[in-house]
Amino acid sequence: MKNFIKRYIWVIAGVIIAAAVLVFAFLSGGNVEEAKKAASSASSVDSVSVSETTSIYQTSAAAETTESTVAISAAETTQALTSTNPNTSISTEPATTSVPKTTSAEKPASPKKTTEPNTKPANTTKPQQTKPTEAVKRCTISISCATLLNNMGKLDEDDRELVPSDGWILSPVTVNYEDDDSVFDLLKRECKARGIHMEFSTAPIYNTAYIEGIGNLFEFSAGSNSGWMYRVNGKFPNYGCSLYDVKSGDVIEWLYTCDLGHDIGGSNYSN
């Protein structure tokens, strides 16, 4: 009903206006012909309005028909696509085209940093190399004049006071020695370190040294066959003390003899 009124409102309005004009003319006693002209004019206006209304209605109806047709076509197309592939979803929203933004100067892509794998071997503790234990450079040295205890009468009165009561000028002691030390080098160093008197003479032509006195007791102090001799490991070498190289563990003894070595276990007289 509402659609009908909207479509023919101008026709209804024209009819009402024409009827009103006729009623007004009749009641006022006016010219019937003029009233008819006025009603005719109103009718023509109404007819034009009705024509325009009809045209508008037709145009609107055509538009509605077109929209309905488009809607039906879209529905049919959707139904057809759905029936072909049920997993296909059709979007009825208008597609929007995104326009890429342009920049005045594009920055070059910064290169990605790559982490190099650690190829260095893990720190390992190197085994400490132990140096081979060097041979202990030690030997034993002693100085004795015990033979004079039985030959005190052969000594001068002043020399008798120089003889220790036990006969030891230097009791056996273990000491270190250096490479290439001779028996002479060791005796000289130990006497100097301990404050023991020592006198010697050298023969450069033979590269030898001769011990003349130790502890102020000299050769010939107790007779013509008296003097100093050395013994190593219980044996008397037949060469000078400056030619004998000390070895580890040697037991070196300096002994005073009153009889060319016979009284100390030797038969020769050499130092």
Secondary structure, 3 states (H helix, E strand, C coil): CHHHHHHCHHHHHHHHHHHHHHHHHHHHCCCHHHHHHHHHHHHHHHHHHHHHHHHHHHHHHHHHHHHHHHHHHHHHHHHHHHHHCCCCCCCCCCCCCCCCCCCCCCCCCCCCCCCCCCCCCCCCCCCCCCCCCCCCCEEEEEEECHHHHHCHHHCCHHHHCCCCCCCEEEEEEEEECCCCCEHHHHHHHHHHHHCCCEEEEEECCCCEEEEEEECCEECCCCCCCCEEEEEECCECCCCCHHHCECCCCCEEEEEEECCCCHHHCCCCCCC
